[in-house]
Amino acid sequence: MSAFSRAFSGRHSKMDIVYFIFFVSHIPITLLIDSQPILPVEWIPKPLLALTSFQTDVLGDPFMIVGPRARPDMTWFRSLLACELVLQMPFFFYAAWALWTNCPRRHAPLLIYGVHVATTMLPILSMLYRGNIDRPCSTRAMLAGIYMPYLLIPLAMAYESYTHCAAALSALTKPKKS
């Protein structure tokens, strides 16, 4: 039995496993891919640039364009990436640890994170739906499908964490029987 199987056997919900994988996978994605539009091109290794070029040229992603081709009207998106790198990245490690150890205090931070990320995904998906980007409807729909898990998983996380927090607060404020 692997360490992963032992750690997640019986004590965690299926969604805890999804959240754990979400956070662990988000660490390399943030460092290697999502940071590229906010870094100088010279700092990015050529194979990683090629991956981002595939994402922008072949898949038509208007957000992840790196270097001089980057659209100046996407500053709002690059500011979200900067927040991801500076604020969320440290949290990914905490969240992975809290989920791995089944920390009972994980729910409030996961609630805050889930609401924050779901909120940041709304302008991204709105831009794909109605924004000023020259992409066919099929490309916009495919890109929305790629970005959608980053809305749905944090929303599920926020909902589940809210129910845990609400139950804990309810238990604390329930009048004691004499």
N, C-alpha and C positions, 0 to 999 in steps of 0.2 A: 504494500500500500504506500503510495507516494505521500510526501509531506503535505501536499495540497489536499489530497483525499482525507488524510487524518485530520487536518485542521478544519475542514469543512464538512466533516461527517456528523450529521445529526444536530449540531448545535446552531446551524445557520439556516435561514430561509433560502429558497432558491434565488430570490432577488438579491440577497447579500452576496451570493456568488457572482451574479451579474454585475453588481456594483463593484465588487473587488476586481473583476476582469476589466471593467470600464476604467477604473483608476490606474491599474497597473499598465494597461495598454496605452493610456493617455500620456504617460510619462515620456516614452520615446516619441510619440506623435508630436507632442508639444515641443520637445527639444530639437527634433530632427526636421519636422515639416512646418508646424504652425509658427515657429519663430522666424522662418526665412523672410517673410515680407517686411519684418521690422529690423533685420540685420543688414549690414553692408554686404553686397554681393561677394566681395573678395573673401569674406569669412566663411562662406558656404562651400563645402566640398562639392566638386563637380557631379558625383553620382547623386547627391541629394538635390542639386539643382535640376538634374535630368528628371528626377521623380516629380518635382514640382512643375517642371515644364510639361510633363505628361498630363498632370492634373489640370493645368491651365490651357494647354494647346489642344490636347486630344479630348479631354472631358469637358472643356469649355468653362472651367471655373474662373469667374471674373475677380474673385476675391484674393486668390493666392498668387497673383502675378508679382514677380520679384524683379527688382532693379529698375532701370529707366523706363521699362514698359508699364510699370505700375500706374494705375489711374489715380490722379490726385484727388478725385472725389471719393476715394475709398479710405480716407484718413480715419473715418469713424471705425471701419473694420480693423485697421491696423492698431487703433487704440484698444479694441477688444482683445487683440492678440497680445498686446503688451500687458494687459491685465492678466491674461491667461498665464503668461510666462512669469510675471513677478508675483502675482497674488495667488493664483490657483495652483501653480506648480508645487509649491511647498505643501499645500493642502492635499495634493494627490498622495504624497507619502504618508501623511497622517491618516487619511481616509483608508488607504490600503492596510496600514497597520491596525487601525481600529476595527476594520472588518475582519481581518485575519485573526485578531485576538478576541473577537466578539465583545469588544468594549461596550459596556452598557451606556456610556456617556456619548456615544457616537451620533445619536439621533439629532440633537440640536444642530451640531455643525453640518451634518448631511442635509438637514432641512434648509439651512441658510444657503449652502452651496447649490442645492437643487433649484431653489427659487432664483438665485442669481443667474445661473447658467440658462435656465429656461427663459428668463427675461432677455438675456443677451442674444439668444437664438431667434427671437421674434423679428428683430430688424433684418437679420440675415435672410430668413425665409421670406419676409415681406419683400425684400429687394429682389429675390428670385422670382417672386410672384408678379410684382407690379413695378419693379425698379427700372431704372434707365440702363439696362444692359442689353446689348445686341446679341441675343441668343434665341434660337427657336424654342417653341413651347416644349418640345420633347427634351431638349437639353436642360431647360429650366426644371422640368419635372424630375429628370434623372439626378440633377444636382440637389434638388430638394430631398430626394430619397437618400442621398449620401449624407446630407446634413441632419435629416430627421431624427436619427438615433440620439443625437446630441441635444435634442429637445425632449424626446420621449423618456429616455432613461433618467435624466435629472428630474423631470416632472413626476415620474413614478417614485423616485427617491424622495422628493419633497413630500408627496402624499403619504408614503409609508412612514417617513420620519415624523411628519406632523401627527399621525395617529398615535405613534409611540409617545411623543411629547405630550399630547393632549391627555392620554391615559395616565401618564405619570403625574401631570398637574392635577388631574381629577382625583387621583388617589391621595395626593397631598392635601387637597382642600376639602375632602369628604369629611363631614362631621363624624366625630368618634362617638360610638355607642357607649353609654354609661352603664 
